[in-house]
Amino acid sequence: MLLVRWKPVLHCPPQGHPRRGFAWPRGPRRSLLLWRPIRSPAPAFLSISSSKFSQAGRARVRPIVRAGLAQTPSLSDVENAEILFSETLSLKRSQTVEGKIAVRLDPAGAEEEVSKWRLTIGCNLEGKWTMHWGVSYCDDLGRQAFEWDQPPPEMRPPESVLIKDYAIETPLKRLSSQSERQILHELQIEFDSNTPIAAIHFVLKEEETGAWFQHKGRDFRISFTDYFEVDNSVGGNQGFSIWPGTFDEISSLLLKAEESTSKKDDPDDEDGNVVKQNRCIAPIYKEFPILKEEFVPNHMTVSVRSSDKTDKNIVQFDTDLPGDVVIHWGVCMDDGRKWVIPSTPHPPATKIFRQKALQTLLQPKADGLGSWGLFLVDEGTSGVVFVLKLNEYTWLNNNGTDFFIPIGSVSSTTAEIGSDDIVHEQQAGTEIHDVRNSLSPNNSYPLQNKSLEASDPKNINMLPMKPQGAQEAKEAVAYTDEIIKEIRHLVTDISSEKGKRAKSKEAQENILQEIEKLAAEAYSIFRISIPCFVESVSDTELMKPAIKLSSGTGSGYEILCQGFNWESHKSGRWYSELRDNTKELSSLGFTVVWLPPPTESVSPEGYMPKDLYNLNSRYGSLEELKDLVNSFHEVGIKVLGDAVLNHRCAHYQNKNGIWNVFGGRLNWDDRAIVADDPHFQGRGNKSSGDNFHAAPNIDHSQDFVRRDLKEWLRWLRKEVGYDGWRLDFVRGFWGGYVKDYMEATEPYFAVGEYWDSLSYTYGDMDHNQDAHRQRIVDWINATNGTAGAFDVTTKGILHSALEKCEYWRLSDQNGKPPGVVGWWASRAVTFIENHDTGSTQGHWRFPSGKEMQGYAYILTHPGTPAVFYDHIFSHYQQEISRLISVRNENKIHCRSTVKITKAERDVYAAEIDGKLAVKIGPGYYEPPNGPTKWVVAAEGRDYKVWETS
């Protein structure tokens, strides 16, 4: 059965609430803030022909007082004025367009050829479409009946490409003449109904944007059998489920069709589950809506003219952007480009923003096609800085910086803008800044790491920290005082007896939630005004044994080994096999090892846990696990347990036949399951993160759930001897709950798997990945810094840099490492491969033959490097061991400093702590020999490491 709601599953735009950017979840009030997005704004992008702009932050909109207004010039006043400067910016914004996918199944042969059938997939949206598809066969039993396999050769259309051993990709062809249904692209697959195919599975990919389109996050399935019933231990209801992937990409899957009323007894499968199927192929025609982001070209012309009537210059903005456009702007008085409020008169419809900038609504044009504005600026200013606000959630800036329009010495500055100083790697493009991720545009307010006690999981930006000056601190505290006054009014309102009688429970809860939001905002602004998270720590301070280490962060000198791969469970005795390698891992320099999930699991790999207290798994018994942990401790290696906290498989069905009742020691009912999981009829609150569709998603807002999980984690620490945690699929629940679990268990080291897609434009990875690493940093911040996170941003950038010989990607716009390690190095766990990305899964395999370049990068740079098991016990072992030795000998740690000395097309080079120099890439580089003498410490194919002599 086909029940489809189409939407892109990758590269999704930010989301927000129509008023403040978020919607409060209904139901029982939660103790901490949980903000849920409810609608998507249109993202926008920018490219410019020639400009060089200043560095600055982003605006958070909260107007306080209206600016004083005076007579401003009109268009007629400037028609004959001399033009000093003019620049046209080419804008690209995206809008959502709705189209349709058509699925047709009908006979393909003549009347006597009744076995010939044709499946036609059509799409009426522009783009370059590819169908990623596979089949399942009738003779597959149990779980295998729902795994993909490649179709037989005679069924594969021309131009099909094999994808590993489970699928193929076939491009849709553009039709020369459109049908009456306006289908633009189409693919036809012909097959014989006698072929024992049970179902065809597929998803579509739009090649230009790299976006995948699925059915509610699951794959599209056309079934030729009208009933399947398998492996009910997984839990779930009729419909689609993903099996058993840990992130929303194409993976193995478990799909269930609608149950029919007709059932025939068939042989049991190998697991004892009844498999029943009735073969049925009938004509089908269905259409399904699909939403796709398309780019719309716009422009803005900015001109500077001299004024005959005053000693001011006139800045004219003219744009064809639709709707209301707000210019968030200020002026610069020197080359420092610090934002300053210009002197009056100010344009109409202008507000003052925190005494730092102006916000001016442009006036609509007479023809209704865009808007314009005229601003008076003193001749003594050096320029105008601005960003654009298109709506409450969408902002445009220039690739992470502010737009800068020169006023003083226009001629010389114009030449600067037209120069080639902008390197070609910094592709022009705007970022969309949600209100959640915005700060004052004043350069004196840099983005910071912040640790919030009670705040939203998607709070304000947390980027590199820098102590503030006295004036900035004073202004921040003054603004915080205004918020505190609002909180007091709300508290008085809800606490009064009259208020209690007059307000409904829902209204009172809304006030409480507003208080929490304002408190989080006040606290975050207060954190901006004080120094915090000073990452520069001396070796001596780090190594003092008397100082108690922060929970979850280790000593700073950890080197992590992933002690398994995707196939490790198959022997049934992995714990015993790994025990034989403990001494070797210690001799190689590893200080921490990450072990696989220990609990009983529906999937043999351990990532579908069932009875959390049953530690007899496919990897070995509880006693073998304890023996392995003790062996690691004897050689000085700490051990991390893989804790799957997001989801859990049920033991029993409810009265509706849904698998949502748990057994074992933690015998929860459906209150432990989030209410918005579409498959499991949970009675908890709404999810605080993304749903994992293969198993019930646990509601961590429930007190009894958190209490039981903390007790379980403490039991693992005591019973097994784990020193810390690797946390699976942390996108599924708010980091504030992780903070609770970490404080309860006090791990030596903890790291979360926060995995989502990087930013791409027309299939090419964007140079600026700030939004991606921001999401990871936001999660770390929500944990109060009690856990680090895998630096997926760095892995993705290394992919493109090494695979396409684009080593310039390894430096961000500020000359820093472009991943999480460049913003919050002490919480970044860097890696190039793991059991999901490499091994036999190969979801996102590192560029072949360039693995040692990747290790040369992460083993010399700050952060906590993690090495994959398959690479340790391979021909790479000797080179990896040498790099670890060089790191340890030079005392490189998670907070070490990086000075990037070269980031060009074919070579990247950097100095770390002034002790190491590293070069990766085929290009030439040698560190300069001056007062510092460099000697080669390690080298291999396209990489080299030097240390000071």
PyMOL commands that set and color helices and strands:
alter all, ss='L'
color gray80, all
select helices_A, chain A and resi 75-78+142-146+153-155+232-234+410-417+435-437+470-495+497-502+505-528+539-543+568-571+574-579+582-588+622-634+670-672+703-719+730-732+735-745+770-782+792-803+807-810+820-822+825-827+851-858+869-872+877-889
alter helices_A, ss='H'
color red, helices_A
select strands_A, chain A and resi 6-8+44-48+65-66+83-107+116-123+129-137+161-163+167-171+173-174+185-192+197-206+211-215+220-223+239-242+253-256+284-306+312-319+326-332+350-353+357-361+363-364+371-378+383-389+395-396+403-406+560-562+592-594+638-643+652-653+659-661+724-727+749-752+760-761+764-765+788-790+828-830+864-868+898-903+908-912+916-920+934-940+943-948
alter strands_A, ss='S'
color yellow, strands_A
deselect
rebuild
show_as cartoon
